[in-house]
Amino acid sequence: MKFFTPSLGLLAAFVAHTQAGLRFPCSTLTTQRLDPAAQPGALPSAHLHMIVGGNAFNATMEGDVGARATCTTCQMADDFSNYWVAHMYFKDPKNGTYHRVTPKPVQPLLGGSNGAQGGLTVYYTQFDLSKDNLARQPVKAFPPGFRMTVGSPTLTTKPHAGLSYQCMSGSSRGTIVSSFPTGKCSNGIFTTHHFPPCWDGKSLDSPDHQSHTYNTVTSEGFTNAPACPASHPIRVPQVTFEIEWDTTKFNSLWDPAKDKNPFMWSFEGNGAGTHADYMFGWKGDSLQRAMDKSECFYDGCGTITKQAMSQANKCTVKDFIKEDIDGWQKFLPGMAAGAKA
């Protein structure tokens, strides 16, 4: 089953009848120039990220992240993983100044997720959103220390399938496109990040943070990934996260008839450069238990504790960079005049 242009009402009904995998919200943990996957140890990293998940997040992260974290901004209380993306920005076509576009909780809200602040919604699916296939294709949870990225900030043409945008209007998410929408979106811009479903079974990471995984998906939406190749034979949970970016407050500041698209990523990159990072941090065997069970959709499977989002929102990390990122700014964080991050 594919997500192309469902209304939010239809989506709510769809979710109520789906039975495979996990779906849950995570509030924003921090917004800083940190990137322990692509730039470990860098204080600061090249560009700004929106980060959710466990409070073990730092400039350098090795080993069992889940064992070190003491809280998480995710609804699933056993998930101390970290998920992060480049931050979206609006560039004023009149004076060239920049302003952060803040995320808001993905709609419709899930059970018990009222109070989520910013952040994103995470999926871990076994097969697709309507069924599992565990008898034929068991899913192996990631090991401690595992990390991966998807997409690249250096890409300027078109991202691979699974990295997409939708122009939200009213109750509709809109058609899936491969870059920033060219017109005004009355309800914000929706972005989706699907990670590869296949792993080599040996490497926790790779020099490019992607070669140890393999993407067999060539179409959009929550579709079943084809069989994994011999080089990457291990089927892992299909990790996806979605973000609603609140672009509506900027709609009065530009005219699509005469201004080029004013939205960009925090490295001043276009839509092709969308990318995302994941660092596994589930406690013990909690994720494996979820992936081993049929009919295990967003209710925690009865074995994973769900925390109130009011509790999740108390989880924080310190401000490592101490950088002013709010309000209108002459340059993007990490950029000087004429320079790119």
Secondary structure as the mmCIF struct_conf table of DSSP 4:
data_model
#
loop_
_struct_conf.conf_type_id
_struct_conf.id
_struct_conf.beg_label_comp_id
_struct_conf.beg_label_asym_id
_struct_conf.beg_label_seq_id
_struct_conf.end_label_comp_id
_struct_conf.end_label_asym_id
_struct_conf.end_label_seq_id
BEND BEND1 PHE A 4 THR A 5
STRN STRN1 SER A 7 SER A 7
HELX_RH_AL_P HELX_RH_AL_P1 LEU A 8 HIS A 17
BEND BEND2 ALA A 20 GLY A 21
STRN STRN2 LEU A 22 CYS A 26
STRN STRN3 THR A 28 GLN A 32
BEND BEND3 ARG A 33 ARG A 33
TURN_TY1_P TURN_TY1_P1 PRO A 36 ALA A 38
BEND BEND4 GLN A 39 GLN A 39
TURN_TY1_P TURN_TY1_P2 PRO A 40 GLY A 41
BEND BEND5 LEU A 43 PRO A 44
BEND BEND6 ALA A 46 HIS A 47
STRN STRN4 HIS A 49 GLY A 53
STRN STRN5 GLY A 54 GLY A 54
TURN_TY1_P TURN_TY1_P3 ASN A 55 ALA A 56
BEND BEND7 ALA A 59 THR A 60
BEND BEND8 GLY A 63 GLY A 63
HELX_RH_AL_P HELX_RH_AL_P2 VAL A 65 ARG A 68
STRN STRN6 THR A 72 THR A 72
BEND BEND9 THR A 73 THR A 73
STRN STRN7 CYS A 74 CYS A 74
BEND BEND10 GLN A 75 GLN A 75
STRN STRN8 MET A 76 MET A 76
TURN_TY1_P TURN_TY1_P4 ALA A 77 ASP A 78
STRN STRN9 ASP A 79 ASP A 79
STRN STRN10 ASN A 82 ALA A 86
HELX_LH_PP_P HELX_LH_PP_P1 HIS A 87 HIS A 87
STRN STRN11 MET A 88 LYS A 91
TURN_TY1_P TURN_TY1_P5 PRO A 93 ASN A 95
STRN STRN12 TYR A 98 ARG A 100
HELX_LH_PP_P HELX_LH_PP_P2 VAL A 101 THR A 102
STRN STRN13 PRO A 103 LYS A 104
HELX_LH_PP_P HELX_LH_PP_P3 PRO A 105 VAL A 106
BEND BEND11 GLN A 107 PRO A 108
HELX_LH_PP_P HELX_LH_PP_P4 LEU A 109 LEU A 110
TURN_TY1_P TURN_TY1_P6 GLY A 111 GLY A 112
TURN_TY1_P TURN_TY1_P7 ASN A 114 GLY A 115
BEND BEND12 GLY A 118 GLY A 118
STRN STRN14 LEU A 120 THR A 125
BEND BEND13 GLN A 126 PHE A 127
BEND BEND14 LEU A 129 SER A 130
TURN_TY1_P TURN_TY1_P8 LEU A 134 ARG A 136
BEND BEND15 GLN A 137 GLN A 137
HELX_LH_PP_P HELX_LH_PP_P5 ALA A 141 PRO A 143
TURN_TY1_P TURN_TY1_P9 PRO A 144 GLY A 145
STRN STRN15 ARG A 147 GLY A 151
TURN_TY1_P TURN_TY1_P10 PRO A 153 THR A 154
BEND BEND16 THR A 157 THR A 157
HELX_LH_PP_P HELX_LH_PP_P6 PRO A 159 HIS A 160
TURN_TY1_P TURN_TY1_P11 ALA A 161 GLY A 162
STRN STRN16 LEU A 163 CYS A 167
STRN STRN17 SER A 169 SER A 169
TURN_TY1_P TURN_TY1_P12 GLY A 170 SER A 171
STRN STRN18 SER A 172 SER A 172
STRN STRN19 VAL A 177 VAL A 177
BEND BEND17 SER A 178 SER A 179
BEND BEND18 THR A 182 GLY A 183
TURN_TY1_P TURN_TY1_P13 SER A 186 ASN A 187
STRN STRN20 ILE A 189 HIS A 194
HELX_LH_PP_P HELX_LH_PP_P7 PHE A 195 PRO A 196
BEND BEND19 PRO A 197 PRO A 197
STRN STRN21 CYS A 198 TRP A 199
BEND BEND20 GLY A 201 LYS A 202
BEND BEND21 LEU A 204 LEU A 204
TURN_TY1_P TURN_TY1_P14 PRO A 207 ASP A 208
BEND BEND22 HIS A 209 GLN A 210
TURN_TY1_P TURN_TY1_P15 SER A 211 HIS A 212
STRN STRN22 THR A 213 TYR A 214
BEND BEND23 SER A 219 PHE A 222
HELX_LH_PP_P HELX_LH_PP_P8 THR A 223 PRO A 229
TURN_TY1_P TURN_TY1_P16 ALA A 230 SER A 231
BEND BEND24 HIS A 232 HIS A 232
STRN STRN23 ILE A 234 ARG A 235
STRN STRN24 GLN A 238 TRP A 245
HELX_RH_3T_P HELX_RH_3T_P1 THR A 248 LEU A 253
TURN_TY1_P TURN_TY1_P17 PRO A 256 LYS A 258
BEND BEND25 ASP A 259 ASP A 259
STRN STRN25 PHE A 263 TRP A 265
TURN_TY1_P TURN_TY1_P18 SER A 266 PHE A 267
BEND BEND26 GLU A 268 GLU A 268
HELX_RH_3T_P HELX_RH_3T_P2 GLY A 271 GLY A 273
STRN STRN26 HIS A 275 MET A 279
STRN STRN27 TRP A 282 TRP A 282
TURN_TY1_P TURN_TY1_P19 GLY A 284 ASP A 285
HELX_RH_AL_P HELX_RH_AL_P3 SER A 286 MET A 291
TURN_TY1_P TURN_TY1_P20 ASP A 292 ASP A 292
BEND BEND27 LYS A 293 GLU A 295
BEND BEND28 PHE A 297 ASP A 299
HELX_RH_3T_P HELX_RH_3T_P3 GLY A 300 GLY A 302
TURN_TY1_P TURN_TY1_P21 THR A 303 THR A 303
BEND BEND29 ILE A 304 ILE A 304
HELX_LH_PP_P HELX_LH_PP_P9 THR A 305 THR A 305
STRN STRN28 LYS A 306 LYS A 306
HELX_LH_PP_P HELX_LH_PP_P10 GLN A 307 ALA A 308
HELX_RH_AL_P HELX_RH_AL_P4 MET A 309 ALA A 312
TURN_TY1_P TURN_TY1_P22 ASN A 313 LYS A 314
BEND BEND30 PHE A 320 ILE A 321
BEND BEND31 ASP A 326 GLY A 327
STRN STRN29 GLN A 329 GLN A 329
BEND BEND32 LYS A 330 PHE A 331
TURN_TY1_P TURN_TY1_P23 PRO A 333 GLY A 334
TURN_TY1_P TURN_TY1_P24 ALA A 337 GLY A 338
#
